[in-house]
Amino acid sequence: MGFASEYTEKQKTTSKKKVVLFNIFSQIVITLVLFSLLQLVGITSLVGAIEIMILVWVGIAVPIGLEPVLWDNKPWIIFFINTSYRLVSYLCTAIILIVIAQ
């Protein structure tokens, strides 16, 4: 049936372990980048870290999350779930990094 069936078959055979490992690796990279950003900007307070993470979320996660909604006609609820998850992830990362740094 063409590309769609080949894609579906490939998805079925993709190892869950591989996906989990990739997600762990990507989260480590994101954490390191956010830590570097906080250091470059000189943020040492929790409020400052939260402000920076909200700006990162608005400037990066929201526009990236809008693409599937606008181009692929994905439901808006998917956008809200994914971007909310990313905001919580950024905020938790900021809180943990600031607490560890102090």
C-alpha angles and dihedrals in degrees: 000000000000131000097344095059092044090051092049092050091049090051091052093053095046109112116242088216090059092051093048092048091049091050092050091049093048092048090052090051091048090049092050092049093048090048090051090048092052090050094046092051091044097236113167102155128081093232091052092049092050091049092051092048091051089051091049089049094049093044100042116012098043096051092044090048091051094058097077091046094050100036105028099032092238115170118271091235089067089054092051094046095047097043093044089052090050092049092051090046092052093046094048090048091051093049093049093047093049093047092049092046093055 
